[in-house]
């Protein structure tokens, strides 16, 4: 393989007239889509943008995202996906750090790009939607000719998504052509292969590695049809599944929770679905069981990270255990280690309930074991394999912390705490970092806290995740106001909404006199969470 898109080129050759992208009432065949991707690639080349140059795609799930993504790779460039909900302050770092030379965005988001463009290397702003100043219309940007695929090596970088760390500063993740091709193939094999007649619904955002790598690439690599969904709406999605006969759906727990709680859930016929997968955050057992009871298809759970392209573990038709993240993909290694990087002993069988012990599931159930102390069986999940990133962009110290060389392999530290059983199933019980996972999105408290500290009426602040039935977790801010503060909690929430993506903003803001701190000044977030239980 020389370039990730050669996989798509094979689908074009085999099924030129079959639908590649179906959006609203528009259907693009593989040949039509491939021509447009080639025209985009040629347009980049005409503007001097080629091998190793970054192109930021700042769009929701639209056909233009797919075209720009595949066209950028076809030109030998590197895709920098950006959340379309981001505001100017959030894209500023991504554009300047990546050195992106072009941005493809909605016309409504052009002002946000224009606000920060002088601080970046961006030379071309391409807009989708209305014609606006400071940007070239997407259709007008396309060249008349098409560019042939530019050769790339397997270990060349294809995509540079950004993920935050404990500092809240987003880090560029370097994913190679081989990383992404391997992941798409592994996920396809998990579900028994994606058939050219399959229809994959794109409910997961394309800026996120899950939707991009598993769903979009999974469909296009196998000649299947991809149905992008720009914005989640349970009614619209269930209607589409029923009317279009969607066969494969990947989603996050919040989506499945919305589906089972839809007031007319029982009226929808979703029997066309042959495979359904949940990832992004832990799937509540009651959601899984109710989904299967209502709609019929088995709901499988998996696990992954941006740094692993993303999937490392999954349950599938051949190996499933409720409550687990599944087994590692074939070709991957994973283990649970202690602070000395020694493997933690496996439990006989999971899942483990801390209060009553192991709930044996063989043979339909069994007697609960004696109480188990999770601290005795848990450690950090580390992984090694062909889908693990090349590293963080320009951050040697972060790379040193992220990887450990042991037993002749390079192991990536996921930062997640879990355990494993003797049957090879893995279980995640907590996150080592303070990250909040809300509706499948990662929110790092430090980023929200830094924004709060910029408000003139806030003297001190701490952000934590609190339990939420729909999203799994939601964001709560505890704020110590200044003596002369005038802002209300509602105004603080609005301030956050204006300056960051909606899913990051605190849905709960509570004014307090002081925050619990250690003698060294660190906020004791475990006490805050305890007060909210």
Residue pairs with C-beta under 8 A, 6 or more apart in sequence:
1 7
1 154
1 177
1 178
1 181
2 149
2 151
2 152
2 153
2 154
2 177
3 73
3 74
3 76
3 149
3 150
3 151
3 152
3 177
4 73
4 152
4 158
4 177
4 180
4 181
4 217
5 37
5 70
5 73
5 74
5 149
6 149
7 181
7 184
7 217
7 220
7 221
8 34
8 37
8 70
8 220
8 221
9 34
9 149
11 20
11 30
11 196
11 220
11 221
11 222
11 223
12 30
12 31
12 33
12 34
14 196
14 223
15 30
15 196
15 223
16 29
16 30
16 31
17 29
17 30
17 31
18 29
18 30
18 196
18 223
18 225
19 27
19 28
19 29
19 30
19 225
20 28
20 29
20 30
20 32
20 33
20 34
20 220
20 225
20 226
21 27
21 28
21 33
21 63
21 66
21 225
21 226
21 227
21 228
22 28
22 199
22 225
22 226
22 227
22 244
23 62
23 63
23 227
23 228
26 63
28 36
28 63
30 223
33 63
33 66
33 67
33 70
34 70
35 146
36 67
36 71
36 142
37 66
37 67
37 70
37 71
37 74
38 71
38 74
38 145
38 146
38 147
38 148
39 71
39 142
39 143
39 144
39 145
39 146
40 67
40 68
40 71
40 72
40 74
40 75
40 141
40 142
40 143
41 71
41 72
41 74
41 75
41 146
41 147
41 150
42 75
42 143
42 145
42 146
42 147
43 71
43 141
43 142
43 143
44 50
44 53
44 55
44 71
44 72
44 75
44 77
44 102
44 147
45 75
45 147
46 143
47 102
47 123
47 124
49 55
49 75
49 77
49 101
49 102
49 123
49 124
50 75
50 76
50 77
50 150
51 75
51 76
51 77
51 150
51 152
52 76
52 77
52 78
52 156
52 157
53 77
53 78
53 101
53 102
54 77
54 78
54 79
54 80
54 98
54 99
54 100
54 101
54 160
55 68
55 72
55 77
55 78
55 79
55 80
55 100
55 101
55 102
55 103
55 104
56 80
56 81
56 82
56 91
56 94
56 95
56 98
56 100
56 102
56 103
56 104
56 105
56 122
57 65
57 68
57 69
57 72
57 79
57 80
57 81
57 82
57 103
57 104
57 105
57 206
57 207
58 82
58 83
58 84
58 86
58 91
58 103
58 104
58 105
58 106
58 109
58 113
58 207
59 65
59 68
59 84
59 104
59 105
59 106
59 128
59 206
59 207
60 84
60 106
60 205
60 206
60 230
60 231
61 202
61 205
61 206
61 211
61 228
61 229
61 230
62 128
62 228
62 230
63 228
64 104
64 128
64 138
65 104
65 206
65 228
66 206
66 216
66 220
66 226
66 228
68 79
68 104
68 126
69 79
69 81
69 206
69 212
69 216
70 220
72 78
72 79
73 79
73 152
73 158
73 177
74 147
74 149
74 150
75 147
75 150
76 150
76 151
76 152
78 157
78 158
78 159
78 160
79 158
79 159
79 160
80 94
80 95
80 98
80 100
80 159
80 160
80 161
80 162
80 172
81 159
81 161
81 206
81 207
81 208
81 212
82 91
82 94
82 162
82 207
83 90
83 205
83 207
83 208
83 501
84 105
84 106
84 109
84 207
85 501
85 502
85 503
86 94
86 112
86 500
86 501
87 112
87 498
87 499
87 500
87 501
88 112
88 113
88 115
88 116
89 499
89 500
90 500
90 501
91 112
91 113
91 116
92 116
92 119
92 120
93 169
93 170
94 100
94 162
94 170
94 172
95 103
95 113
95 116
95 117
95 119
95 120
95 121
95 122
96 116
96 119
96 120
96 121
97 162
97 170
97 172
97 393
97 394
98 160
98 172
98 393
99 120
99 121
100 120
100 121
100 122
101 121
101 122
101 123
101 124
102 122
102 123
102 124
102 125
102 126
103 113
103 122
103 124
103 125
103 126
104 126
104 127
104 128
104 138
105 112
105 113
105 125
105 126
105 127
105 128
105 135
106 127
106 128
106 129
107 127
107 128
107 129
107 130
107 131
107 132
107 135
108 129
110 125
110 127
110 132
110 133
110 134
110 135
111 134
113 122
113 125
113 134
113 135
114 125
114 134
117 125
117 134
124 136
124 141
125 134
125 135
125 136
126 135
126 136
126 137
126 138
126 141
127 135
127 136
127 137
127 138
128 138
131 137
152 158
152 177
153 177
154 176
154 177
154 178
155 176
155 177
155 178
155 390
156 176
156 177
157 174
157 175
157 176
157 390
158 175
158 176
158 177
158 179
158 180
159 175
159 180
159 209
159 212
160 172
160 173
160 174
160 175
160 393
161 172
161 173
161 175
161 207
161 208
161 209
161 212
161 306
162 170
162 171
162 172
162 173
163 170
163 171
163 173
163 305
163 306
163 307
163 442
164 170
164 171
164 435
164 442
164 444
164 446
164 447
165 171
165 398
165 433
165 444
166 433
166 434
166 444
166 446
167 446
168 444
168 445
168 446
168 447
168 448
168 449
168 450
171 392
171 393
171 395
171 398
172 392
172 393
172 394
172 395
173 306
173 307
173 389
173 392
173 393
174 389
174 390
174 391
174 392
174 393
175 209
175 309
175 389
175 390
176 389
176 390
178 386
179 309
179 386
179 387
179 388
179 389
179 390
180 213
180 217
180 309
181 217
181 221
182 309
182 331
182 386
182 387
183 213
183 214
183 217
183 308
183 309
183 310
183 311
183 387
184 213
184 214
184 217
184 218
184 221
185 221
186 311
186 329
186 330
186 331
186 387
187 214
187 218
187 311
187 314
188 194
188 218
188 221
188 222
189 330
190 314
190 316
190 329
191 248
191 274
191 275
191 277
191 316
191 317
192 275
192 317
193 222
194 200
194 218
194 219
194 221
194 222
194 224
194 248
195 222
195 224
196 222
196 223
196 224
197 224
197 247
198 219
198 222
198 224
198 225
198 247
198 248
199 224
199 225
199 227
199 244
199 245
199 246
199 247
199 248
200 215
200 218
200 219
200 224
200 225
200 226
200 227
200 246
200 247
200 248
200 249
200 250
201 215
201 227
201 229
201 237
201 240
201 241
201 246
201 248
201 249
202 211
202 215
202 216
202 226
202 227
202 228
202 229
203 211
203 229
203 232
203 237
203 249
203 250
203 251
203 255
204 210
204 211
204 214
204 215
204 250
204 251
204 252
204 440
205 211
206 212
206 216
206 228
208 440
209 304
209 306
209 309
209 310
210 250
210 279
210 280
210 304
210 310
210 311
210 440
211 250
213 309
213 310
213 311
214 250
214 310
214 311
215 226
215 250
216 226
218 224
218 248
219 225
219 226
220 226
224 248
227 240
227 244
227 246
229 236
229 237
229 240
232 255
232 258
234 255
234 258
234 259
234 262
235 262
237 255
237 259
238 259
238 262
238 265
238 268
238 270
239 268
240 246
241 249
241 268
241 270
241 272
241 273
242 268
242 269
242 270
242 272
245 272
246 272
246 273
247 272
247 273
247 274
247 275
248 273
248 274
248 275
248 276
249 273
249 275
249 276
249 277
250 276
250 277
250 278
250 279
251 276
251 277
251 278
251 440
252 278
252 279
252 280
252 281
252 439
252 440
253 278
253 280
253 281
253 282
253 283
253 284
253 287
253 439
253 440
253 472
254 438
254 439
254 440
254 470
254 471
254 472
255 440
256 278
256 283
256 287
256 288
256 291
256 299
257 284
257 287
257 469
257 470
258 470
259 265
259 291
259 294
259 295
260 287
260 290
260 291
260 294
261 470
262 268
265 294
265 295
266 294
268 295
270 295
270 296
270 297
271 295
271 296
271 297
273 295
273 296
273 297
274 297
275 297
275 300
276 291
276 297
276 298
276 299
276 300
277 299
277 300
277 301
277 302
277 314
278 288
278 299
278 300
278 301
278 302
279 301
279 302
279 303
279 304
279 310
279 311
279 440
280 437
280 439
280 440
280 441
281 437
281 438
281 439
281 440
281 472
281 473
282 428
282 437
282 472
283 299
283 301
284 472
285 322
285 323
288 299
288 301
288 322
291 297
291 299
292 298
292 299
298 317
298 320
300 314
300 315
300 316
300 320
300 326
301 314
301 315
301 324
301 325
301 326
302 311
302 313
302 314
302 315
302 325
302 326
303 311
303 312
303 313
303 314
303 325
303 326
303 426
303 428
304 310
304 311
304 312
304 313
305 312
305 414
306 389
307 388
307 389
307 402
307 412
308 383
308 385
308 387
308 388
308 389
308 412
308 414
309 387
309 388
309 389
311 329
311 387
312 328
312 329
312 332
312 334
312 383
312 385
312 387
312 414
313 325
313 326
313 327
313 328
313 329
313 334
313 426
314 325
314 326
314 327
314 329
315 321
315 324
315 325
315 326
315 327
316 326
319 326
319 327
319 425
320 326
321 350
321 351
321 361
321 423
321 425
322 351
322 361
323 350
323 351
323 427
324 350
324 351
324 421
324 425
324 426
324 427
325 418
325 425
325 426
325 427
325 428
326 425
326 426
327 424
327 425
327 426
328 334
328 383
328 385
328 424
328 426
329 385
329 387
331 385
331 386
332 383
332 384
332 385
332 386
332 387
333 383
333 384
333 385
333 409
334 381
334 382
334 383
334 384
334 420
334 426
335 343
335 381
335 382
335 420
336 343
336 344
336 346
336 378
336 379
336 380
336 381
336 382
336 418
336 419
336 420
336 426
337 343
337 344
337 379
337 380
337 382
338 344
338 379
338 380
341 382
341 404
341 406
343 379
344 377
344 378
344 379
344 419
344 420
345 377
346 419
346 420
346 421
346 422
347 358
347 372
347 377
347 419
347 420
347 421
347 422
348 358
348 421
348 422
349 358
349 360
349 361
349 362
349 421
349 422
349 423
350 358
350 419
350 420
350 421
350 425
350 427
351 358
351 359
351 427
352 358
352 359
352 372
352 374
352 377
352 419
352 427
353 359
353 368
353 372
354 371
354 372
354 373
354 374
355 371
356 368
356 369
356 371
357 368
357 369
357 370
357 371
357 372
358 368
358 369
358 372
359 365
359 366
359 368
360 366
360 367
360 369
374 419
374 429
377 419
378 417
378 418
378 419
378 429
378 430
379 417
379 418
379 419
380 413
380 414
380 415
380 416
380 417
380 432
381 414
381 416
381 417
381 418
381 426
381 428
382 404
382 411
382 412
382 413
382 414
383 411
383 412
383 414
384 409
384 410
384 411
384 412
388 410
388 412
389 412
391 399
391 402
391 403
392 398
392 399
392 402
401 413
402 412
402 413
403 410
403 411
403 412
403 413
404 410
404 411
404 413
405 411
415 431
415 432
415 433
415 435
416 428
416 430
416 431
416 432
417 428
417 429
417 430
417 431
417 432
418 426
418 427
418 428
418 429
418 430
419 426
419 427
419 429
420 426
420 427
421 427
431 437
433 444
434 444
434 445
434 446
434 464
434 525
435 442
435 443
435 444
435 445
436 442
436 443
436 444
436 445
436 463
436 464
436 465
436 473
436 474
436 475
437 443
437 465
437 472
437 473
438 465
438 468
438 471
438 472
438 473
438 474
438 475
438 503
439 470
439 471
439 472
439 503
441 503
441 504
443 465
443 475
443 503
443 504
445 462
445 463
445 464
445 465
445 475
445 525
446 463
447 500
447 504
448 463
448 475
448 477
448 496
448 500
448 504
448 505
448 506
449 461
449 462
449 463
449 477
451 495
451 496
451 499
451 500
452 458
452 461
452 463
452 477
452 479
452 492
452 496
453 461
455 487
455 492
455 495
456 482
457 481
457 482
457 485
457 486
457 487
457 492
458 479
458 480
458 481
458 482
458 485
458 487
458 492
459 480
459 481
459 482
459 485
460 479
460 480
460 514
460 515
461 477
461 478
461 479
461 480
461 515
462 477
462 478
462 515
462 523
462 525
462 528
463 475
463 476
463 477
463 478
463 506
464 475
464 476
464 478
464 525
464 528
464 529
464 532
465 473
465 474
465 475
465 476
465 529
466 473
466 474
466 475
466 476
466 508
466 529
466 532
467 473
467 533
468 474
474 507
474 508
475 504
475 505
475 506
475 507
475 508
476 506
476 507
476 508
476 509
476 510
476 532
477 492
477 496
477 506
477 508
477 509
477 510
478 510
478 512
478 515
478 528
479 489
479 492
479 509
479 510
479 511
479 512
480 511
480 512
480 513
480 514
480 515
481 487
481 511
487 495
489 509
489 510
489 511
490 509
492 506
492 509
493 505
493 506
493 507
493 509
496 504
496 505
496 506
497 505
515 523
515 528
516 523
516 524
516 527
516 528
517 523
517 524
518 524
